[in-house]
Amino acid sequence: MRVVQLLPELHEGGVERGVVEMNREFVQKGVESFVISAGGKLEEQIIKDGGVHMRFDVCSKNPLTAPLRTAGLKKIFGQIQPDIIHARSRVPAWLSYFARGDIPFVTTVHGFNSVNPYSAIMTKGERVICVSNPVKKYICQNYAIDEAKIRVIHRGVDLEKFDLQKIDKSFIATFKEQYDLQNKFIITSVGRITQLKDYETFIEAIALLKEQKPNVRGLIVGGVRKDKEEYFKKLQDLVKRLGVEENIIFTGSIAKVSEIYALSDVVVSSSKKPESFGRSIAEAMAMNTPVVATAHGGALDICKEGFGELFSPGDARELAQKILHVKKRSDLREYVAKNFSLQQMVEKTLAVYEELL
């Protein structure tokens, strides 16, 4: 089988990581894997893992150049002769839709995009993959789509990467010493510093927890882009106003995320906007760390039946309560392996391709 995945660029991000992982797994299973994008720092990984990366402008939203780019993409498809074309974003989907000829066409809806004719292209695949049931519900409510062609395939956690048996214990020891985390109750939120993550509610919950657990420490693990520095300053001001300077730690971006999950007592996702899936909470569960997440979006698929807790968006008091009462259980990793592993994502995606072939 010869598969082409298309996405705008190959920089950091959930969609990008997913394409890189799928490329690697496809190659290992004997699938000929091609990735088309405008390039980025992850394209070297595509090649290193045995796939083929082809640079082409499937990123620009300029409609004036679209006909010429469609013709160019059609020529590329003619060279590759793929069995499946899989578009993972709107611009690549539009170009592929008109360039594909009679090649089977798959789209993946990765998020809650604004409802308009531009976004509607993601529902035009012969099979439409949704990364969670809330995403499926969203597109069914907003577009005239045949539900029979939709397949829900949850984002997959790489269990080889997120494995307690493989963590860097020396990093954890050094990190705990650096931030004075020995014998502390560590609550962690992982993600870039943006308003969508609603770190205000997280900080307010830590301030409430401090009354009962003076040893609580809230880790905010994520980088700050230049356009978010003003928001970051507001968060720092909130920390001072609530008197939790000793309890809130901004660590910046950290590569060893699995170690961060492992050293945490609870991992929190407090996003005010529904996450399409909620990869961070699934990854934390893979490390047997309990999680609390906002009760909307993909978290509704993950946190259920006693696996994790949910709280109302923006409710710091409820978040604090759920952090105290979330169950610590030893079968979280088993739960992720069964429902949200990278392996199940790959197998289900290949099954979709087989349906069309």
Secondary structure, DSSP 4 states (H G I P E B T S, - for coil): -EEEEE-S--SSSHHHHHHHHHHHHHHHTT-EEEEEES--TTHHHHHHTT-EEEE-------TTSHHHHHHHHHHHHHHH--SEEEE-SHHHHHHHHHH-TTS-EEEEE-S----STTGGGGG-SSEEEESSHHHHHHHHHHS---GGGEEE----B-TTTS-GGG--HHHHHHHHHHTT-TT-EEEEEES-S-GGG-HHHHHHHHHHHHHH-TTEEEEEE----GGGHHHHHHHHHHHHHTT-TTTEEE----S-HHHHHHH-SEEEE--SSPPSS-HHHHHHHHTT--EEEESSTTHHHHSBTTBSEEE-TT-HHHHHHHHHH----TTHHHHHHHHSBHHHHHHHHHHHHHHH-
